[in-house]
Amino acid sequence: MNEGEREVPLRQAQEGAILSRALRDASGTVLLAQGAVLTAASLAALHRRGVEDCWIVAAAPPDAAGQAQADAVRQRQLERLSILFRATPPDAAGAGLLALLRRYRQGDDA
């Protein structure tokens, strides 16, 4: 095992995780290449194929500069949403979409 990777059960793998090793089926066929980013669709397909474990790139511990940069990017994204939806009436369907997008950008699970 490399220092920058860890093995996780597929049921615990999360969307956005990056594979540190290729995923293969029992016959050796590559299902997902090394470096692939896991998505909801790929996780579901791997579950259907009976894949139990995967190796992912271990996340580096957060640093203050990286966190500050991520916060600044998130703030710009939220400001952009306000601009894009500026003409949306509060009772329109677009207002509901805006609320969902804001929650997504802020990282809220609810």
PLY file of the C-alpha trace (Angstrom):
ply
format ascii 1.0
element vertex 110
property float x
property float y
property float z
element edge 109
property int vertex1
property int vertex2
end_header
0.00 0.00 0.00
1.26 3.46 -0.90
1.17 6.24 1.67
-1.20 8.34 -0.46
-3.88 5.69 -0.87
-6.26 3.63 1.20
-8.55 0.69 0.63
-12.22 1.25 1.39
-15.31 -0.96 1.11
-17.27 0.15 -1.95
-20.35 0.83 0.19
-18.30 3.50 2.03
-16.76 5.05 -1.09
-18.07 8.51 -1.84
-18.78 10.39 -5.02
-15.78 12.46 -6.03
-13.21 10.00 -4.65
-10.34 9.29 -7.04
-9.22 5.74 -7.70
-5.55 5.14 -6.91
-5.66 1.74 -8.64
-7.67 0.42 -11.57
-10.79 -1.54 -10.65
-11.01 -4.94 -12.33
-13.65 -7.65 -12.41
-12.96 -11.31 -11.64
-11.70 -11.96 -15.18
-9.25 -9.03 -15.03
-11.19 -6.66 -17.26
-10.70 -3.04 -16.26
-13.99 -1.58 -15.05
-12.59 1.83 -14.10
-9.08 3.09 -14.78
-6.67 4.42 -12.22
-7.39 8.12 -11.69
-11.11 7.81 -12.45
-13.43 9.90 -10.32
-16.26 7.94 -8.70
-19.75 9.13 -9.55
-23.16 8.00 -8.34
-23.62 6.10 -11.60
-20.23 4.38 -11.44
-20.75 3.41 -7.80
-24.16 1.89 -8.63
-22.69 -0.01 -11.60
-19.83 -1.34 -9.46
-22.30 -2.51 -6.81
-24.28 -4.35 -9.49
-21.09 -6.07 -10.68
-20.33 -7.26 -7.16
-17.24 -5.11 -6.55
-16.62 -5.00 -2.81
-13.51 -2.84 -2.31
-11.61 -0.09 -4.06
-8.39 1.82 -3.55
-8.75 5.59 -3.43
-6.37 8.49 -3.17
-6.11 9.45 0.50
-7.15 13.02 1.09
-4.38 15.26 2.32
-5.01 16.96 5.64
-6.54 20.38 5.05
-4.23 23.35 5.32
-5.21 26.90 6.17
-4.22 28.36 2.78
-6.08 25.66 0.87
-9.17 26.13 3.02
-9.08 29.89 2.52
-8.81 29.40 -1.24
-11.72 26.92 -1.25
-13.82 29.36 0.79
-13.06 32.16 -1.67
-14.06 29.97 -4.63
-17.28 28.97 -2.86
-18.09 32.63 -2.17
-17.55 33.55 -5.85
-19.82 30.69 -6.89
-22.56 31.89 -4.54
-22.20 35.44 -5.85
-22.46 34.13 -9.42
-25.68 32.31 -8.53
-27.15 35.58 -7.22
-26.31 37.26 -10.52
-27.70 34.43 -12.64
-30.99 34.31 -10.72
-31.36 38.07 -10.06
-34.57 38.37 -12.10
-36.24 35.27 -10.67
-39.43 36.02 -8.72
-39.46 34.54 -5.19
-42.53 32.41 -5.95
-41.20 30.99 -9.25
-39.80 27.50 -9.78
-36.40 29.10 -10.36
-36.36 30.28 -6.74
-36.55 26.67 -5.59
-33.71 25.77 -7.93
-31.66 28.67 -6.60
-32.19 27.47 -3.02
-31.05 23.96 -3.96
-27.98 25.28 -5.79
-27.03 27.48 -2.85
-27.29 24.54 -0.44
-25.20 22.43 -2.80
-22.50 25.11 -3.15
-22.40 25.63 0.61
-21.97 21.90 1.17
-25.20 21.44 3.16
-26.45 17.86 3.20
-30.02 18.79 4.08
0 1
1 2
2 3
3 4
4 5
5 6
6 7
7 8
8 9
9 10
10 11
11 12
12 13
13 14
14 15
15 16
16 17
17 18
18 19
19 20
20 21
21 22
22 23
23 24
24 25
25 26
26 27
27 28
28 29
29 30
30 31
31 32
32 33
33 34
34 35
35 36
36 37
37 38
38 39
39 40
40 41
41 42
42 43
43 44
44 45
45 46
46 47
47 48
48 49
49 50
50 51
51 52
52 53
53 54
54 55
55 56
56 57
57 58
58 59
59 60
60 61
61 62
62 63
63 64
64 65
65 66
66 67
67 68
68 69
69 70
70 71
71 72
72 73
73 74
74 75
75 76
76 77
77 78
78 79
79 80
80 81
81 82
82 83
83 84
84 85
85 86
86 87
87 88
88 89
89 90
90 91
91 92
92 93
93 94
94 95
95 96
96 97
97 98
98 99
99 100
100 101
101 102
102 103
103 104
104 105
105 106
106 107
107 108
108 109
